[in-house]
Amino acid sequence: MIVYGRYQSYLDQDPQFFIYTRTLGDQRLLVIANFSAKEGTLELPEELHLAGQCISYNYRPFERLGATLQLKPYEAFAVLGAKR
């Protein structure tokens, strides 16, 4: 799943956040990382409002994502959910 499937990056021009999805069949992996030493607020596109299992995180697990997300410095996580 992490290696195979369709890769899609988001907010490529934002130097603070690294966001991508990997989609294979009916599953979608969403990875979000804050590459900054500062907290940051992230406005997610509607297609990334995802519910699923948080399979990796360094602060707290996210299992449901809505429109706005507050990330701590260098916070990162991955959520595996169903494709919309």
Buried (B, 14 or more C-beta within 10 A) or exposed (E): EEEEBEEBEBBEEEEBBBBBBBBBEEBBBBBBBBBBEEEBEBEBEEEBEBEBEBBEBEEEEBEEBEEEBEBBEEBBBBBBBEEE
